[in-house]
Amino acid sequence: MIGTGTRAYFDRETETAAADMLAALRLRKLRAGLVLLLQRNPFYGARLRAAGLRDARDVGSLDDLARLPFTTKSEFAADQEAAPPFGTNLTYPPSEYRRVLRTSGTTGRPLFWLETEESLRTNAREWASGLVAQGIGPGDRIFFAFSFGPFMAFWGAWEGARLVGALTISGGSQQSLDRLRLLAQCGATVLASTPTYALRLAEVAAENGIDLRALGVRATVHGGEPGASIPATKRRIEDLWGARCFDTCGLTEGGHLGFECLEAPGDVHLHEDDYVVEVIDPTTGRAARPGERGELVVTNLERWGMPALRYRTRDLVEIVDQPCDCGRTFRRLRGGIIGRADDMITVRGVNVFPSAIEAIVRRHPAIAEFVIDVHRRREMRELELRIEPVPALDAGAVTELARQLEQDVHTDLGLRATVTAVAPGALPRFELKARRLVVHD
Ligand SMILES: [Zn+2]
């Protein structure tokens, strides 16, 4: 690590390199990887040859990547089903792999993903550079409030924390209250969790008379859901914990894509030394215009043992190509991951993402949890929000809260939503990826 304060870098030379230097680096990595895939990877070797690529030297620029096909999750799933358990997207013999990961299976069959020593090192380095950009390093004590299942982010964050010289504290396999106690006992300065779970821990703290703001946690680091980049959610986490809240983005199949820095709250820098990132129209597949919202497509250039080339993430993003005060030249995702393409709700001709609704709901601290119900009635879609008020609220205040939320949704989104209050504790709580959208067709 070099430097101090907001101008600290894990790898200054790379993180502040000019765009053309980064592009040249990506092209070198891409070509070296394609050589490997053509020679050794059954899944991609066949696909690349079918697309007319015989020799990696035919890829003269990063633009040539667009001649290669996209890969979808269902294609990986079909391959793993046909050749269980790990499929044919393997570049090396089995003895070269060091870790089995698995996706959560929130959309479809869970996928296995195998990491090599090399790809694990990259993943830890990527996490480390993000933590340094968030001012986290030696002397910090990072509490990991999750179960350490087979998802990539758990392990990358853990190893990245060690790499920056922080103390790591595992909060696996415990109830929320026990986690809070352990966090307090160990004097944690950083919390790593999903944004939803940071809010859940705050709720448990309030129920048990624990003053979160007095615990000394000065930063929270999140992933797994869009929440930490939704302004109202971010503010709420920061208020409850008395800490700076940071987002990160990544996915098990794609890798650890990026991190929020100290200087651009709400945006996520992409690791542009390690990934080719494209944005496309999710319906037609054509490239989005600069700054246009579209589906994130990633090619991880540091994970050739089990690669994903032009992988369609179904996540919607907008890229910001402007200098950042932190000095990094890596472009940013404005507002992190905006939502899942599959989660877009169309109600009476208005398109809306659950994250846009969350952005409104979280402005109301008296709402502890919520669910978005979409009903189809007589071919019209209707939106209902079930909200769970905090226990202290009386009936009159609950009615007023529901009315206010209906009005906010109408003002901000142009949508009429019916808001119904349910009893405290009635809605599900989440430790990992929250699922708050329920479509009743
Ligand atoms: Zn920055």
Boltz pocket constraint, residues with backbone or C-beta under 6 A from the ligand:
constraints:
  - pocket:
      binder: B
      contacts: [[A, 261], [A, 262], [A, 263], [A, 264], [A, 269], [A, 324], [A, 325], [A, 326], [A, 327], [A, 328]]
      max_distance: 6.0
